[in-house]
Amino acid sequence: MKHILIIGFVWPEPNSSAAGSRMLQLLTLFRAQQWQVTFASAASESSHMTNLTDIGVNKVSIELNNSSFDTFIKELQPDIVLFDRFMIEEQFGWRVIKHCPDALRILNTEDIHSLRKTRQEQHTAQKKFELKNLLDNDITKREIASIHRSDISLIISDFEMKLLHEFFEIKKEQLFYLPFLLDPITQETKKKWPHYEERENFITIGNFRHAPNWNSILYLKETIWPLIRKQLPKAELHIYGAYPPPKATQLQNTNEGFYIKGWAKDADEVMQKARVCLAPLRFGAGIKGKLTEAMLCGTPSITTSIGAEGMIDPESDWNGFITDTPSSFAKSATQLYTNKFLWQQSQQNGIEIINTRFQKHSFSERFINHLTTTLETIKNHRSNNFIGSILNYHTLRSTEYLSRWIEEKNK
């Protein structure tokens, strides 16, 4: 039985974010192999976090910049260590290398943070994003270094796989494409969905703390929703998401049909009641959980090219419409909301996307076999990653002494 340690950026909240859902998928997969799984995090606990004990996962609280982690990792001696996002690899990677040098080190990127951050900065500056903008961002340097230092990096989007391999020239052997691991949508599942006539209103959902989500809500409020209401004066938009701040709740206006609902205890239930999902994302990265969730609930959607990125083949049809202008977005939303035949066809497109691109059985066995093989040939694998060995050589020293300085300072 293998033992895998996962060091989390936060405790998993599958009902609050796509990242939380992704982590639960990984935990479930590892437990299905009968592996021993320990999940450790320095984050504060939250009311929305999943009960790890219920799924057979050991839960451990750890501290940043504290040598207590050294004692913990030396005693645990896991076969595999998974870092949840590059910031965690920066914090704990050098300690793992020092005390568990033979452990396979995996970086779970969630999405390419530097891509999302650079797109956000270009959007704020009202400039067009170009790939060369990534080179001017310090986060890019940190993230790419973390990918090189790791034995394997999990990439959730095929767009990001291409970006890392072709633009940053990272070897394919260091990357593993692992999108969302979802069960197929069967005819039995579809029969349980509410029909077109049984649904009403528009919906958008997403963690309010996530900058792309908050920006899209403001975009809806200020620009897109007024255009939709002109065509559908009785329509309502219900906005769900964890951690709504006061500035978000203050946006609610019942006269405009604009409702801030906050956290949904059952996201599937509210998604299935809605007729159309709106996701006008103007920046971001990775795979958008709200859009896969819409497909899994039979709810057609309108999104942008960034929203659909990494989710659709060039020859496939979207679960609704993909458009990047406010007028076209509003027009498409109105069409999808009022045209039953178009709505039904869009729903079917969503089923095809889920069943062809995100199937659990298509990726799970391949992923586990890849981990096992790489672990067995770890020395040879690392010998082919000279850049990683250089970065680990220097990081082990620079990060270690910075962390030790912080630890002494905290005393």
N, C-alpha and C positions, 0 to 999 in steps of 0.2 A: 504494500500500500504506500503510495506516495503521499508526502505531506507538502501542501502548498500554503504559503503565507501570503496574504493579500494585505498590502498597506494602503488604506483608503484615504483619499483626500477629505471625504466626509463619510458619515455612516450612510448606508444605502437607503434611499427613499424612492422606491419604484413608483409610487403614486404622485410624486412631486416633479420628477424630471426624467428625460430620456436617459441621462447618465445613470440614474438610479435603477431604471428598468434594465439597462445594459448590464450593470453589475449583478443584478439578481439572476440574469440569464447565465452569466459566467459561473456564479456560485452554484446554481442548479446543475450546470454541466459538470463541474468538478465533483460535486457530491454524487452524481450519477455514475462516476467512475469508481466509487467507493474510496475516493481519496479523503484523507484527513485535511480539513480546511480550517485555517485560523485567519480571522479578519481582525486587523489591528488599525487603530486610527487615533490621531491626536485631537480630532475634532470634538466639539461639544455634542452631547446627545440631543436629539430633537424629538418632538412629539410624533413626527411622521415617519421616523426610521422603522425599518422592518425588524421583526424579531428574529435575529440570527439563530438563536438557540432552537427555535421551532423547525428550522431547516437543517439542523445538525452541524452548524458552523460555530466554532469556538470564537468568542468575542473578547478582545483584549484592548484596554486603553493604554496608550503610550504617550510619551512626551517628546516635543521637539527639542533639539539641542541639549540632550540629556544622555549621559553615559548609561543610564538605566536600560536603554535600548540595547546596548552592547551585551549586557548580562542576559537580557531576554532572548536575543537572537542566538547567542552562543549555546544556551540551554535548549532552544527549540530545534536548531539545526534542520531547517526545512530543505526539501529537495528542490523546490521551486519558490521563487519570490516574485510576486507580481506587484508592480508599482502603479497605483491608480493616478495617472497623469504625471507629466514630466517634473512638476514641482516636488512631488513626493520622491521621485528618483534622485533629484538634487539633494534632498534632505537626508535620505536614508541609504542611498546607493553605496556610498563609500563605506558605511558601517557594515553593510551586507557583504561587500567584497572582502573586507578585512577579516570578518569572523566566519563567513560561509563562502569561501572562494569557489567552491565547486557547485554551488546552487545555480540553477538556471534562472537568469534575470529577465523578466518580461516587463515591457512598458505597455500599459493599456492607455493609449493616447486619448480615448473618448472622441476627440476630434483634433484637428491640427489647430491648437490655440493661437499660434502666430498668424495663421490665415484669417481666423475670425477677428482677431485684434487689429490686424492691419486693414482689413476691409472696413472695420468700424471707424478707424482713424481716417481713412480716405473718404468715407461717407460723411463724417462730421466736418471734414475740410471741404466738402462738396467737390471732391476730385474723383476721377475715374480710377478704379483699382486696376493695377497692372502687376504681374508677377514680380517684376523687378522691385516693387515697393517692399516686398518681404525682406529684401536684403538690407534694408535700412532700419529694421526693427530689432532691438536687442533681444526681444522674446524669441525671435526666430533663431538667433544664435544659440540661445540656451536650450531651446526645444530640439533643434537638430543635433546638438551635442549630446543630449540625453538619449536620443534615438541611436546614435553611434555607440554610446557606452553600453547600451542594453544588448542582450543576446538576440532577442526578438521583440519587435514592436507590433502591436495589434492595430491595424488600420481599418476603420469602419466604413470608409467610402472608397470606391474605385477611382473617383476623381483625385482623392488625396494619395492613393497608391501611385498614380501616374505622376502627380506633382513631385512626390518624394524621389521617385526613381529617375524621372527624366530631367526635372529642373534642379534638384539637389544632388543628383547622381548617387543616391544611396543604393547599395546592392539589394537586389530582390531577396537574397537569402536572409537579410536582416529584417524583412517586412513580412507580415502575414495578414492577408485580407480576411477580415472576420466581421461581416455586417451583423445586423440584428438577427438573433436566432429565434425564429417564430414558427409556430405550428401552422399547418396549412388551413386555409379557409375551405371547408367542405360544404356540400349542398345542405347538409343538416344544419350547419352553422348559419348559412344564409337564410334558411327557412325561419330561424328564430329572430331575425332582425325585423324591426318595425318597417312597414312598407312606406312608400313615398307619402301617401295620404295621412299616415299616422304620425308623421314628423312635422315639426315646425321650428321656425327661427334659425338664425345663424349662430355659429359658435366659434370661439377661438380659445385655445388652452395652452398654458405654459407657465413655468416658474417665473414670477415677477422679478426675481433677482438676476435673471439671465438677460443681459443687455439687448440681444436681438429681439427677445419677446417684448420687452418694455417699449422698444422703439417701434415695433409693429403695432402695438396697441395705440400709441400716440398717432401713428400714421393712419390707422383706422378712424380714430376719433376726429382728427383734424381734417382729413382729406377724403378718404374712401367711403366711410359710412354715410356722410351727408349725400354723396352721389347715389348710393344705393337707396337711401330713404326717399329720394325724389321719385324713384321708380316704384318703390314698394313702401308706401307711407305707413303701413301698419306692421312692418317687419321689426323684429327685435334681434339684437346681437347680445349674446350671453358670453361673458368673458370669465373663464375659470383659470385658476393657477394658485400655487402655493405662495405664501408670504407676500400678500398684497400690501404695499406701504400706504400711508394716508394719502399720498399724492395720487395713487391709483384709485382708491375708493372715492376720492373727490371728483373723479371723472364721470361718475354715474349720473345719467340724466334720463329719467323715465319718460319724459316728454319726447325725447329723441329715440327712445327704444334702445338705449345704450346702458347695459347692466353689468356691473362688476360683481361677480358671484363669489370670487375667492376660491379657496381650496375645495376640490371635489373629492368627497370620500370615495366615490365610485366613478372614476373617469369614464369607464366604458358606458355606464348607464346614461350619463349626461350627453355623451357623444352620440349614442344611438337614438336619443330623442330628437337631436338636431337634424335639420335637413341638409345643411351645407356648412362646411368648415372653412374659415378664412384664415390664411397665413401669409400676409404680405411682408415677408422677411426681406429686409434690404441689405443685411449683412449676416454673416454666420459661417458655419463650417460643419462638417460631419453629416450625419443622417438626422433628419428632424423627426423626433418622436411623435409630435402631434399629428404628423401626416401619415405615419404608419398606423398610429392608433385610429385615425379616421378610417383608413382602409379596412382595418380589422373590425370596425363597427359598421361597415357598409355605408359610410358617410362620404359622399363626394366632396372635393375640396378645390379651392382656388389658391394658388400660390405663385411665387416668383421663380425665376430661373435659379436663384440661390437656394430657395426652399426645396426645389426638386432635385438639386445637385446630388449626384451619386445614388439616385433612387430609381432611375429609369434608363432603359436602353434607347438609343437613337431611333430605333424603328418601332418603339412601343408608344401607346397612347396613355396619357395621364388620367388620373382619377378625377377628372374635371377639366380645369384649364390652368395653363402656365402663362403668366403675363406680367410685364414689368411697368406698366403705366397705370395711373389711377383710373382714368376713364375706361380703359379696356378691362381693368380688374372689376370695376363696378358693373359694367355691361355683362361680363361673363358671369358674375355672381347672380345677377338678375335672371339671366337665361337659365342657368343651372337650377335656380330655385323654382322657376315657374314651368319648366319644360320637363314633363314626366319621362318621356322617352330618352331625352338627353341625360337626365339624372340616372336612369336605370343603366344606360350604356356606360356612363362614367363609373358607376358602382362596380360593374363587371370588370372594367379596366383596372380598378384597384385590387380586385381579387387576383387578377393575372399578375400584377406586380408583386404582391405578397407571395404568391405560389411559385413564382419563377426566380425571384431575387433574394428572398430572405428566409429560405427554408432551413430549419434547424438540422434536419437529417443530411442536407447537402454539405454542411460545413463542420458539424460536430466531430464526426469520426476522423476526418482529415486533420482537424486542428489538434485533437488529442494525440494522434499518431505523429504529428510534426513535433509536438512537445517531447514526446517520449524518445523519438529518434535523435533530436537535437541534444537532449540530456545525455544520451548514451555516447554521443560523439562531440561533447562540448569542447574538448581541447582543439580538435580539428576545426570546429566551427569558429572558435575565437581566433585561431591562427589566420583565418581569412578576413579578419576584421582589424587590420593594423591601425586604422584611424581610431577605432574604439579603444584599442590597447593604449595608444598614446594619450587619449583623453582621460582614460581611467588612471593612468600613471600620474598625471598632473592633478586631476580632480581629487584623487585620494589624499593628496597633500594639501592643496589649497582649501578645499571644502572642509577637510578635517580640522585644520587649524582655525578657520573662521568659526566653525561650530563650537570648538573647544573654547575659543575666546568668548563667544556669546554665553556659553555655559558658566564660565568663571564670572562673567559680568553679572549674570543673573543671581549668582550666589551673594 
